[in-house]
Amino acid sequence: MLQAPVVGNEDHLTMKRNAMFTAVLPLAIMAAGCSENTQNNAELAAERAAADAADNAEVLGEELRKGAIVAADKASEGAASLRDDLTEGEASDTDPSDGQLDGTD
């Protein structure tokens, strides 16, 4: 069975560095060759993207606030319904408690 040659850590790191250098070099050359107008356009695009993200975060915050209000309203309605049910049950109880925790009720 054929086996791949064992590559030491130093050889492996050298290959990784060479691969990264080979991949990054064209990008660096292109970036260096960008006109000032292209760089300004890229900066403007980044600023607009940041502004869009901030706007989206604001909308999300508003929606979360609205959802929290609805949830609080529903919890209040549920608590009021429970209170009404308990009050109604207490009023219709034919054998009320004597208020003592002695097991006689």
VOLUM-365693 format. One line per 5 residues: number of its first residue (from 1); their letters; for each residue x, y, z of N, C-alpha, C. Coordinates in steps of 0.001 Angstrom, whole numbers. Layout:
NUM> a> X Y Z X Y Z X Y Z ~ ...
END
This chain:
1> mlqap> 843 -1166 0 0 0 0 895 1238 0 ~ 543 2208 -807 1326 3439 -877 961 4356 273 ~ 1963 5055 784 1726 6005 1866 2289 7354 1447 ~ 1604 8387 1880 2100 9735 1607 3324 9978 2459 ~ 4288 10723 1920 5479 11002 2729 5097 11840 3954
6> vvgne> 5767 11592 5040 5526 12328 6281 6195 13688 6157 ~ 5417 14707 6440 5939 16065 6350 6096 16580 7767 ~ 7277 17070 8094 7514 17603 9428 6768 18901 9644 ~ 6674 19327 10887 5951 20559 11228 6528 21771 10519 ~ 7862 21849 10440 8472 23018 9807 8147 23056 8327
11> dhltm> 8221 21906 7647 7881 21856 6227 6419 22210 6020 ~ 5571 21721 6886 4136 21984 6795 3858 23488 6968 ~ 4498 24100 7949 4304 25540 8177 4823 26356 7000 ~ 5938 25927 6433 6491 26636 5273 5528 26547 4097 ~ 4945 25379 3894 3981 25227 2800 2754 26099 3039
16> krnam> 2304 26165 4284 1145 27004 4594 1458 28477 4333 ~ 2635 28918 4770 3021 30314 4551 3097 30632 3058 ~ 3682 29731 2301 3789 29934 856 2407 29998 210 ~ 1511 29120 643 156 29112 85 -570 30410 420 ~ -425 30878 1661 -1079 32144 2050 -489 33306 1257
21> ftavl> 828 33327 1124 1478 34396 378 990 34403 -1066 ~ 887 33220 -1659 436 33097 -3043 -1007 33567 -3187 ~ -1834 33309 -2193 -3239 33711 -2258 -3408 35203 -2008 ~ -2610 35776 -1131 -2772 37179 -733 -2077 38136 -1695 ~ -1035 37710 -2331 -254 38597 -3200 -1110 39265 -4278
26> plaim> -1933 38538 -5031 -2745 39216 -6049 -3700 40249 -5463 ~ -4251 39954 -4287 -5148 40920 -3640 -4407 42191 -3248 ~ -3202 42024 -2743 -2404 43180 -2361 -2052 44022 -3572 ~ -1723 43370 -4669 -1379 44103 -5896 -2602 44859 -6409 ~ -3768 44204 -6384 -4987 44873 -6848 -5343 46051 -5945
31> aagcs> -5185 45866 -4638 -5514 46947 -3713 -4576 48131 -3907 ~ -3331 47846 -4137 -2364 48921 -4349 -2658 49663 -5647 ~ -3237 48958 -6615 -3519 49567 -7900 -4868 50271 -7954 ~ -5646 50221 -6893 -6962 50874 -6884 -6786 52384 -6965 ~ -7664 52987 -7733 -7633 54444 -7806 -8222 55020 -6524
36> entqn> -7974 56285 -6320 -8529 56960 -5143 -10052 56926 -5201 ~ -10608 57059 -6408 -12054 57016 -6574 -12614 55649 -6152 ~ -11923 54579 -6524 -12363 53236 -6147 -12295 53060 -4637 ~ -11242 53561 -4023 -11113 53476 -2573 -12213 54273 -1881 ~ -12531 55454 -2417 -13604 56267 -1844 -14949 55565 -1977
41> naela> -15168 54933 -3138 -16417 54200 -3341 -16538 53033 -2355 ~ -15438 52340 -2122 -15449 51231 -1177 -15741 51732 235 ~ -15148 52872 589 -15386 53452 1916 -16853 53867 2055 ~ -17397 54491 1008 -18799 54907 1029 -19719 53694 1152 ~ -19410 52624 431 -20217 51398 512 -20182 50822 1925
46> aeraa> -19012 50841 2546 -18888 50331 3910 -19683 51191 4885 ~ -19635 52504 4711 -20393 53410 5577 -21896 53184 5425 ~ -22337 52990 4181 -23764 52751 3941 -24199 51410 4536 ~ -23342 50419 4419 -23666 49111 5003 -23783 49223 6519 ~ -22897 49997 7129 -22964 50197 8584 -24241 50941 8961
51> adaad> -24620 51932 8172 -25850 52680 8450 -27069 51769 8303 ~ -27064 50912 7276 -28164 49957 7103 -28259 49019 8296 ~ -27131 48548 8766 -27119 47650 9924 -27678 48355 11153 ~ -27315 49616 11341 -27834 50382 12483 -29344 50569 12357 ~ -29819 50873 11146 -31262 51031 10931 -31995 49724 11210
56> naevl> -31443 48624 10734 -32062 47325 10972 -32094 46989 12458 ~ -31042 47331 13176 -31001 47083 14620 -32074 47911 15329 ~ -32292 49136 14861 -33319 49985 15465 -34708 49391 15230 ~ -34966 48931 14007 -36261 48309 13691 -36448 47054 14540 ~ -35413 46247 14657 -35486 45034 15462 -35800 45382 16917
61> geelr> -35150 46410 17443 -35408 46837 18821 -36859 47249 19015 ~ -37414 47977 18053 -38823 48394 18128 -39745 47177 18115 ~ -39457 46212 17249 -40296 45016 17170 -40220 44210 18467 ~ -39030 44120 19046 -38888 43419 20326 -39682 44123 21420 ~ -39646 45447 21420 -40398 46220 22416 -41890 45977 22263
66> kgaiv> -42372 45994 21017 -43792 45747 20767 -44177 44335 21216 ~ -43324 43382 20927 -43590 42008 21345 -43626 41870 22857 ~ -42753 42577 23540 -42732 42539 25006 -44018 43134 25577 ~ -44516 44199 24948 -45767 44812 25404 -46921 43836 25234 ~ -46997 43171 24076 -48057 42190 23829 -47961 41054 24847
71> aadka> -46752 40558 25100 -46565 39467 26059 -46991 39893 27463 ~ -46636 41111 27858 -47038 41606 29178 -48552 41735 29271 ~ -49185 42214 28203 -50651 42320 28190 -51290 40941 28343 ~ -50769 39959 27612 -51318 38595 27695 -51122 38015 29095 ~ -49977 38267 29707 -49731 37785 31066 -50701 38439 32047
76> segaa> -50956 39726 31864 -51908 40424 32731 -53313 39866 32553 ~ -53694 39613 31304 -55015 39030 31041 -55129 37651 31689 ~ -54083 36859 31586 -54098 35527 32191 -54196 35598 33707 ~ -53462 36534 34310 -53515 36694 35766 -54906 37142 36206 ~ -55518 38054 35461 -56861 38519 35800 -57866 37381 35666
81> slrdd> -57713 36562 34632 -58612 35424 34437 -58461 34416 35577 ~ -57233 34152 35992 -56990 33246 37104 -57604 33793 38390 ~ -57411 35092 38639 -57986 35719 39827 -59505 35566 39819 ~ -60128 35820 38664 -61584 35695 38558 -62021 34260 38815 ~ -61297 33290 38249 -61643 31876 38456 -61510 31485 39925
86> ltege> -60451 31938 40566 -60259 31620 41981 -61322 32271 42847 ~ -61660 33513 42546 -62694 34224 43307 -64043 33531 43129 ~ -64336 33142 41909 -65590 32443 41626 -65629 31095 42341 ~ -64517 30381 42317 -64455 29082 42994 -64602 29221 44493 ~ -64017 30256 45053 -64120 30481 46494 -65548 30827 46885
91> asdtd> -66214 31623 46060 -67585 32033 46368 -68537 30841 46295 ~ -68248 29872 45427 -69150 28732 45281 -68742 27547 46149 ~ -67702 27694 46974 -67237 26609 47839 -68244 26419 48971 ~ -68841 25245 49038 -69849 24990 50068 -69222 24558 51386 ~ -67943 24190 51379 -67260 23761 52593 -65970 24541 52737
96> psdgq> -66076 25837 53118 -64860 26653 53206 -63946 26172 54318 ~ -62700 26522 54198 -61682 26178 55175 -61887 26986 56446 ~ -61420 26409 57581 -61489 27168 58833 -60235 28004 59035 ~ -59326 27971 58046 -58121 28791 58117 -57008 28189 58951 ~ -57191 26998 59511 -56180 26345 60325 -55474 25263 59488
101> ldgtd> -54182 25131 59676 -53406 24106 58981 -53289 22866 59868 ~ -54408 22356 60304 -54382 21218 61210 -54907 19929 60569 ~ -55187 19966 59280 -55640 18772 58582 -57096 18446 58809 ~ -57879 19330 59388 -59290 19038 59671 -60226 19493 58558 ~ -59711 20137 57544 -60575 20635 56470 -60775 19604 55391
END
